Amino acid sequence: MTTTMRRLLGAGALTALAIPAAAETLTIATVNNGDMIRMQKMAEDFTAKNPDIQLEWVTLEENILRQRVTTDIATKGGQYDVVTIGNYEVPIWAKQGWLMPLDQLPAEYDVDDLLPALRSALSQDGKLYAAPFYGESAMVMYRTDLAEKAGVTIPESPTWAQLLDAARKMTDKDAEIYGICLRGKAGWGENMAFLSAMANSYGAAWFDMDWKPLLTSDEWKAAANDYVTIMAEAGPPGASSNGFNENLALFQQGKCGMWIDATVAAGFVTNPAESTVADKVGFAQFPNKEGVDNHGNWLWSWNLAVPASTDAPEAAQKFIAWATSKDYTNLIAGQEGWLAAPPGTRTSLYDNAEYQAAAPFAKLTLQSMNAATPERPSVAETPYTGGQFVAIPEFQAIGTAVGQQLSAAVAGQMPVDQALTASQQIAEREMAKAGYPK
């Protein structure tokens, strides 16, 4: 595909480097989070080593990225040579023949160093179809100074009751300090990633063994009511518009007493170059409801993959090998410190004494990732896998539609029971249309 065609087809924040006439050009679709933006800044290292390959970036907000990449790859549009996708999409798309196997990675890439849980999640029939840029589970990040001031203790393995009580006590709305910041922005990978994990920790499930939706169950009602109630009492204004990036900014600015989200955020909130509260952050496990032995089972990775429609497969794999390598981790650490190193992908990072010394959250991150059991997301028996999502193709549409209902509940536009009833109807309709049970 020519550069001119790429510019016509491209959408979002598209930036191009100066392109020598004979250079091969890769168009890379990625998400607008801190780690991916940092990768773009570091890309001169790749182009210096590979002067025959130039890069164009399409940088998009998470929900938009998912929509555009899914459309392009399903229609074999060929707009992108490298795509940033999650471990939700990888096995589904690999089965559809939409991705190329990563079978040209050099020996020094050391595939065996990838964390086993992620390598398994990104493989199909023994072949790796995507390489993890960073991996995560979920954890509690909280302000130690505000907890002390409020007279509350956050245990290493808290219950929801303990955290909701702490959130109320840490709230000081006059000072613009909000006890808890949680995702409210609608999207299967935004508010529903958090809410699915929260519901799992309450003993809920999305579907029973006959694929009947369970969104009006007592467990879902308990989780959703606690979520909406605490957001109203102790959350920031406009919470229904806040996703990962918005809550990260609030926490870094000192506006949140507590934030329950992806473990990858720990490196940002403890980095004094980016966070005003870097020296005042404590960490705890994702909470569970008392009596339920489930801490959410969140397991996620942002990964780089090669669409089957690319006309530059070798160059694409060369870029992926660079961006997800041990050398890239060392490059980041050398220029920006170990806190900035992409977490959650390689065993060698967690064996590194320098990283352990720099990252107070390293042990809990690895513990949380190793403890995740996406093969059994709920304490109830389920016909699906997936942790904070349901690993079926239909979940993108169902999860986003349900997310819109619950985001409206957070905004005060409807009661929780009404939102869940509407969600149940949406899920029943979509599952029937898709022909479940299959």
N, C-alpha and C positions, 0 to 999 in steps of 0.2 A: 504494500500500500504506500502511495506517495505521501510526502509530508503535507502537500496541499490538501489531499483527500482527508488526511487525519485531522487537519485543522477544521475542515468543513463538518466532519462527523463528530468531533470532540465536543464535550459539554462540561460545564463547571469551570473550576479554576485551572486553566490549561496554561502551562508555562513551557517554553521550548528553549533549549540551549542552542548556541550557535552550531550549525550542522555542516560539517565538511561535505562537499559534493558527493564523495564516494562512500560516506558513512551509512551504515544501517541504522534505522531509527526504531526504537522501542517505545510504544505508548503504554504507560503504566497507570492503571486506575488504582487509587488508594484513598484511604480514609483520612479525615482532617484531624487526627489526634497527635499528641506530642511526639510519640515515638516515630510515627511515619513522616512527620514534618522534619524531624531530626535526620531521618534517612535521606531525605532529599538534599539537605545541607551537606551531607557527607558524600553525595554521589560523585563529586569531582574525583574522589579516590578511584572509583570504578572507571570513569571515562578516561582518566589518565593512564590506567592500566589497559584499557581497551579503546584506543582512539578510533577504531573503526565502528564503534557502537555509540550512538547518541541517544539521549533520553528525553521524552516528553511526558509530563505529569498531568494527569487529570485527578485533582484533589477535591473530594466531595464529602459533604456531611453524611453520616453513617446511613441513615434511612435512604437517602437519594442514591448513594453508592450502590446499595443492595439492589434497588429497583433497576438502575441503568445497567449494571453488570449482568444481572439475571436476564434482562430482556436481550442484551447483546449476545450473550453466550447461548441462550436457548434458540435464538434465530440464526446463529452462526454468522453474526454481523461482521466479525473480524475487526471491530473498532480497537480492541485492546490486545496487546501482546503478553502483558503480565497483569493479573488481577489480584486484588486483595480480597480474600473471602474467609469465612469462618469454618470451623470444623463441622458446623451444621451442613454446609453446602458440599464439602469435599466428597464424602462417600456417595451422596445422592447424585452429584454431577458426574462423578467418575463412572457410575453404573450406566448413566445416560450416554457415555462416550463424549462428553463435552470438554473433558480435560485430557491433557497429555500426561503420561507418566513421567516422573522426573528420573529418567534412566541414564542421564548424561552427567550426573554430579561427579566431580573428581574424587579420588580415593581420600584425599586429605580433608574432604568435607566431613567425613566421619559420621555417617548416618546412625551408627550405633550409639553415639553420644546423645542423641535426641531422647528426651524423657519418654519412657515406654508408653505412658498413657496417651501422649500426643502422637507419637509415631503410629500407634495403633489406630487412633482416630482419623489419621490422614492417609491411611492405606486402604487399598481395595485389592483383594486377591493377591496379597503379598507385595504389591507395588505401591511405592510412595507417589501420591498425586499432588501433594502440596508440601511446602516447607514452612515451618512455623517461624514467624518473625518475632512474636512474643506469645507467651502463654499465661494463663491466669486461672485462679479460682476466685473466691470472694472472701472478704474479711471485714471486720469492723475497724475503722480508723477513728480515733477520738482525741479530743483535746484534754491532755492530762491536767492542765492548769484549770480549765473550766470544771472538770470533774471534781477536782480537789475543792474548788471554791463552792461547788454545789453540795459537797459532802457525800458524793456517791463514789462507789468503787465498781470498776468494770472488770469482772473476772475474765480469765483467759478463755473460758468456755461459757459464755453468758446465755441466758434464756431471753426470749422476747420480752417477758414481763420485766426483767431487770433493766433491759435497754430502754423500753418505753418509759419506765419510771425515771430513769436517768435523763432521758431526752427532755422530759417536762421540767425537771429541776434545773437543767442547764440553760433553758430558754430565758432570754432577756430581750424581748422584742424592742423595748425602748432603746437598747444599745445595739440593735440590729444583730443580735446573736441568736441563732436558731438552733434548738437542741438537736435537730436531726435533719439531714438533707438526703433525700431519696429520689430516684428517678421517677419522673411523672410524665415525661414526653412519650407520646404514643409510638409504639413500634414493637415488633416481635423481639427485636434485639435491644430495645431500650427499656421501657417500663416493664414489658413482659419478661425480659430476662431476669430482672430483679424479682418481680411478683411470682414468677414460676418457681424460683428458688425459695422464696418466702413461703409459698403455698406448700411446696415439698416439705419444708421444715415444720409445717403444721400438720403433716400427715395427709395432705391432699394429693390428688392425681388429676391429670387432664382427662383421661379416659379409663373406663373399666376394661376388662379382658375381652368384651364384645365390641370395643371401640365406641361405646356410648359416652358422650361428654358428661363430665361430672362437675360443671362449673357452678351449680347451685347446691353443692354438697355443704354440709355443716363445716367441713374443714376449709373449703374455699371462702365461705362466708366469714368465718372467724379471721382468716388471714387478711381478706380484703377490708373488712371493717376496721381491724387494728391499723392497717396501712393508711386508710383514708383518715381515720380519726387522729392518728399521730401527726400526719402531715398538716391537718387543720390546726392542731393545738401547738405544735412545736416546729413546724416546717417554715421555710421562707415563702414570701409572697410569690405568686406566679409559678408555683411548684409544678403545675401541670405542663409547663413548657421546658422544664429542666431535664436534660439527659446527662450523660457522663461528663461531657466537657463543661457544662454549666455548673454542675455541682463541684467539679474539681476547682473551678475558679472561685466559687464561694468558699470552699474550705481553705484554699491557699490564701484568701484575703482575710481569714479569721472570722468568717460569718457563721460557721457550722460548729456545733459542739461535737457532732458525731456524723459520720458518713459510712454507710454500709454499701460496698461496691467492689469492683474488681481489684484484685491484689496488685495489678500493674500500677494502680494509682499511688501505691506507697512510695515509689521512687520520686514522684512529683511532689507529694506533700511534705517529704522530708528533705527536699533539696533547697538549701538556703538561697540559692540563686533564683528560685521560682516561688517559694512559699514563705509567707510572713510568719508562719507558725511552725517552721521546720523542726525546731528543738522542743516542741511541746506536743508531740504526737505519740499516742500509744496504740497498740494493736491487739485485737482479740479475734477469735474464731467467728465465722458466720453463726448467728444465734439459732437456737432451736426452741420449739415450744416445749415447756416442761412435760416430760413423759413421752416425748417423741424423739427417737434416736436418729435424727437426720439433720445435718447442718447444711442443707441446701443442694449439695452435689453439683455445684457450679464448676464446669470445666469448659474453658473457651480458649481459642487461639486465633489470632489474626495471622493469616498465612498468605504466601505468594504462590500462585499457580499459573499454569500456561494453558490458555484456551486452545481447544483443538483447531480453532479457526485461524490461528496466527500464521503469518507467513515468515516468521523469524524464530522458529523453535529453539535453535541452538543458541542464539544470542540471548533469548529469554531465560533459558536455563543457566546460562553463564551469569546473568544478572542475579538470579535467585540464589545461586551458589555463593555469590559475593555478599548479598544482603543478609543472609541467614547463617553465615559462617562464624567460626570461632575468631577469625581474624577481624571480622566486623565488630564483634563484641570488644576485642582488644583495642580497636581503633576508637570506638566511642569512649571506652574507659580512659585511654590516653589523652583524649582531647577534652572530655567533659566530666571525667571521674566515674567511679564504679556505680554510683547511684543512677547514672543515666543509661547503664547497660540494659539492653532488652532482656527482661526476666522470663523465667518459666519455660525455657525450651531445652536447655542442655544440662546434663548432669555435671559437666566440668565446671559450669559457673558456680554451682552450689558446693563444689569441692574446693573452690578458690578461696584461700584464706583472706585475701585482700577484699574480695567482694563481701564475705561474711562480716568482716570488720566494718565495712562502710555501710552495709545495709542491715539495720536492726530488724527488718521485717523478713529477711531471707529465710530463716528457719520456719516461720509460720507459713510463708508462701509455699514452700516445698511441701510442708506437712499437709496443707489444705489441698494442694493439687494431688498429692498421693492418696489422700483420703477420699477424694471424689469418686463416686461410683455411678457414672452415667449409664452403665448397663442396668442399674436399678435405681431410677431417680426418686422413687417414693417408697415409703415403708409398705404401701399397698402394692399388690401385684399389678403390673401394667403390661400391656402388649407392645410397648414402645421403649426406646432408650433415649437418652439425651440430656439429663440433668436439667438445666435451666431453659431447655427447649424440647420440643418433640421432634424426633428425627424422621419426619415424613415430609414429602414435598409440599403437602397442603398446609403445613404449619405456618409458612410465611404469611399467607392470606388470613388464616384463622387468627394467628397470634396478633397480627397488626389490627384486625377488626376488634378483637377483644381489648387490645390495648387502648383503642380509641374510646371504648365504653368506660374503662376504668380511669382513663385520664380525665374524662368528663366528670366522673364522680369526685376526683381530687379537686377539680375546679368548682365543685359545688353545683353542677348543672343537673345532677340526678342523684337519687339515693343509691347506696351500694347494692341493695337487693335488686333494684331495677336494672342497674348496670350488669349484674351477674345473670339475671333472667334474659336480658337481651343477648348477652354473650353466649349463653346456653343455646338459644335459638339459632344464632349465627353458626356455632360449631355443629349443631345437629344438621342444619341445612347443607353446609359445606361437606361434611363427612358423607351424607347421603348422596350428594352430587358426585362425589369421588368414588362411590361404590364400596364404602366400608360396611361391614368387614369383608376383607378380600381373601 
